[in-house]
């Protein structure tokens, strides 16, 4: 009888032990599964981010290549043809009379202005030129072009010391500002555009403000490819991008690198 | 027929009806489980007739054991592709072993524990292998919404305890109260197993529907 009772105790004890082991195993499994799932999710997210970055870099590279091609085409082809036209006009002016010369002079000025514009456009399109001339000088050139068109009044407030920037970052920063200015001229006609470039410690802060009609940022977020491009470009160089706009109160873009 | 047994049959029938209602939406392993629930329901119902007629419920279990082995291992076969050959051969070996056991060791009026114990070990091994498999191939679906997890857990719990209880069967037979306890434990474990099987079938149908 005693033997039976002790065997039953062994049964109960082993049963409880087995239950504990099984429960422990299942808990361990659930925890391990969720950890693995989270790890996989993180890895997937990282891969997705890396893929997006690569895609964006490729897009930017292709875009820069297209800009370079257009720039070279303008400079080497259209520019050369206009230069040739100016030479012919000069020859005509030497041969022609006083009355004819006045008209030819006007014609030469128009062509000369066009040639200058093309050179400016060519310079701002050529990535190498931007890094060669520098970010600030390229900005000045871009703003003078805008002012010349007379659509907006653009001003630049900047530091005097030269910026020590990576050429790739310089090009991308310039493209962001170029896009912002282009948006302002397109959508905020007649307004003032003010650009501030300043250094805050190790950081470079660029503020682009316009006094245009502004817009609803939530509405535009869905469709504004230009805005998405600016943000994506900022991300690729590790800069923060912030856009604020209110209907009737203009738009402000802050970029911190 | 006790109320407890009626509840047990009702659980089996509900699980089977859930499977039958969603049969087209189910993936193949869960279709196997649905048929398995029907076989279990029929087998358990027949045992009552045997109890009534012969005061012994063992004969149906000699047929049910190899069927149960076939259905459960077929379910696992769908997930443990690497063990296809082993599982397929084990059907033949298990069928032969059941016949030999019935002919020479445990006659038709005895509980076929010799067949049950190795089968229980096989189920537990399959469950452990499947747990390893699930851990290696984590998807995005939450674990607790996966029918596979629930079924596999209940298989591990039921057959580990079944093996454990039947190993102690002869010892516990000596005291009447203890066999009563053993019967209770078996009932509870079986009920949890078939409830979870029903839930697993339902979750699979929902998952397939969402896909």
Interface residues (C-beta under 8 A of the other chain):
Chain A: X4 X7 X8 X11 X14 X15 X18 X19 X22 X25 X26 X29 X30 X32 X33 X34 X36 X37 X40 X41
Chain B: X131 X134 X135 X138 X139 X140 X143 X153 X156 X157 X160 X161 X164 X168 X171 X172 X174 X175 X178
